[in-house]
């Protein structure tokens, strides 16, 4: 059986990554009714990533 190798690179977020990281975070933590339940218009995890980046400049949050 042939096994393919994955080439994975881990690095800190860069400004050009912000939008895609937020899209991925929102998609990963969304499920039917979740956004409505939270009352903030998005999953809490998405909001936390956004706020920690904007308020505190924590770029290593999303590796």
Buried (B, 14 or more C-beta within 10 A) or exposed (E): EEEEEEEEEEEEBEEEBBEEBBEBBBEEBBEEEEBEEBEEEBBEBBBEBBEBBEEEEBBEBBE
